[in-house]
Amino acid sequence: MRFVTAETDAALAAAAEGLLAKEAGPDEIRDGWPGGRTERVDDLWRKLAEAGVTATLVPESAGGLGLDENALPPLLTVLGRSGLPVPAAETVAVAAPLLAAAGAPSLDAVLAGRTLLTASLADHASGNPPVPFAARAGLLVLRSGDKLRLYEREEVSTEPVGAVDGSRALARVTAPAGGGRPLAEGPEALDAARRRGVLATSALLVGLAERMIGLTVGHVKERRQFGVPVGSFQAVKHALADAVLATRFARPAVWAAGWAQATGDPEAAVRTSMAKVLASDAARLVARTAIQCHGAIGYTTEYDLHLYAKRAWALAADWGGPAEHRDFVARELDLTGVERT
């Protein structure tokens, strides 16, 4: 099977990539961390919204672009490669389509980028899990049992939580029982929203892996030992080859998951979990390899690499880690009784 990105999907990704290339550098990523100028990040998110990013999966009748899940892999890979600290998966893939389906009046502000929107599909009825970007978002989509509800920031209380990636602005959210606006309920609605979140996060991880590979290749070409670039050493070449190979295997799996969701393929859930496993494993391998190839400087916060590596570590565990998704695939393929070697 040969996958070709549709012209409209490619055009949206290219528009986002052009904007990010000009305005989203390491300084903007650092502004998303505590103590940074988050207004710079918010301004860039508004520009991306004006380009149609937040409206990707919103129907044209609701002011959106009317695209399907095929648009998520190319777009979210670009956003991941940039490292911009915004709730891209939560807004574009999960929450905005839910607001559109429910006819929420706050959708216009989200599509214009005036209001930051995040989402968490962890069950808040059985605990209080951290919500990404809850410390900054003006609107939050939260799950309680089999229901998804929309809350305004004034309706909830938040408690910031420390995280490996400080730019994700994690916070525990306490929402009033019975409050908020109903958006959706039932297993089918929850599963569809979760699959889109997993797909988008997988694409972000592929983009992050590509960015870290680029940084590392540039470094090993310039860094010299014994009078030659360290990139000429066989051990470095082999390590980077493994990282590139893992990323190239993950990328088509993510595209395949987008196609499966868009076409209603019965295997969409399995394909999506496979994409998350491959993307998470690839991003973790790339992060480890990049740090090793950079040597001591790779461990410093002054160097840019940690901005992408820490995001990769966080997203690899988000929306279900590799072990959880492997177990799901094994159950679906009836492999749970197979002895592992």
Salt bridges, closest charged atoms under 4 A:
GLU17 OE2 - ARG81 NH1 3.13
GLU23 OE1 - LYS47 NZ 2.85
GLU28 OE2 - ARG40 NH2 2.46
ASP31 OD2 - ARG40 NH1 2.92
GLU39 OE2 - ARG37 NE 3.63
ASP42 OD1 - ARG136 NH2 2.27
ASP43 OD1 - ARG46 NH2 3.75
ASP43 OD2 - LYS47 NZ 3.68
ASP146 OD1 - LYS147 NZ 3.67
ASP165 OD2 - ARG311 NE 2.40
GLU210 OE1 - ARG81 NH2 2.65
GLU210 OE2 - ARG251 NH1 2.67
ASP265 OD2 - ARG271 NE 3.06
ASP281 OD2 - ARG326 NH2 2.30
ASP304 OD1 - ARG30 NH2 2.90
ASP318 OD2 - ARG168 NH2 3.07
GLU324 OE2 - ARG194 NH2 2.88
ASP327 OD1 - ARG340 NH2 3.53
